[in-house]
Each structure stands twice: as structure tokens, then as C-alpha cells.
Amino acid sequence: MDGVQPRELVSWRPKVGPEGFEYVKEENYWLCPNDKKVVFKKQVVEKGTLKDQYTTSAADCKNCPLKNSCLSKSQYSKKISIIAYRAEYERNNARLAQSKWHKSKRMRTDKTCIWNLD
């Protein structure tokens, strides 16, 4: 057991939304950094995953001062495609952020690994 080194176990925490955008749950839209709404359009299945699609109007983005940092050259409006199970991802991220839970989970996993070594 001298050669066994403890491993840092890191849980994957998926990004729940675009950086700089705020989700307004009550009305189901994203608010961009320039205070424009990115509204819900439809649900689609992409590579077997159910996703919600949100878009802005082209007029909202046309003269926006953040356009160059927010959109690619070929885009005329902002489109957000995000997993439909956002609430479950946010709940998981909050649970993982609790150091007590994360530490106890890591300790159980480490003990299991050590006991399985022969």
C-alpha cells in the first residue's frame, strides 16, 4: 500500500447558462447583458438530449454595443440552446457546492477504492 496515492475526485458541474445572461424563471426567458430578452421558442431533441431553444429578435441585436463579443459574424440574433432539465442541473450543482456533502462523498469513494485493492 506504499505506492497508493490519494486521488483528487472532482465532480463534473455542467454550465447551466450562457455567461453574462440571467435566467428569469417566472417568465421563462434569458436577459442579456444589454437588458434584452432572449425568449423561449421551442423544444428540440439534439443528439438524444431534450433542449430548450431561446432567441432574440434581429432588431434587438442590430445596434447592440455588445454584438461583436456576443455573436459570430454570421449571426444576426442570439440563439441559446440549453438542456431542458436545467432545474435538476442547478440542484446538483448546489449540492456539490456544499463542502460537507462533497467531502463525505469523496471519503466514501476513497475508502471503497482502498478496500478493493489487494
C-alpha angles and dihedrals in degrees: 000000000000091000095052112106123191112248127220106239113207122187119219111249110193121216107253100197145000116290114262094016122110123211117225103204098186093061099025101236139113120239114217123218088259091057096253122137121245098200132204114261109168149322120256137176112239117184091338095311124112110232137182116226122211128182141180125221117261089239091060092056100035098089099017115138089218095052096107093053095040105042134043118238092261095050123090097180137025117263123190121190111185135167112272091226093069094136092056091049091049091050090051092049091050091050092050091049090062101094094204093058094041093049094048091048091049091049093051091049093048092050091049091053093049094049091050093055114097 
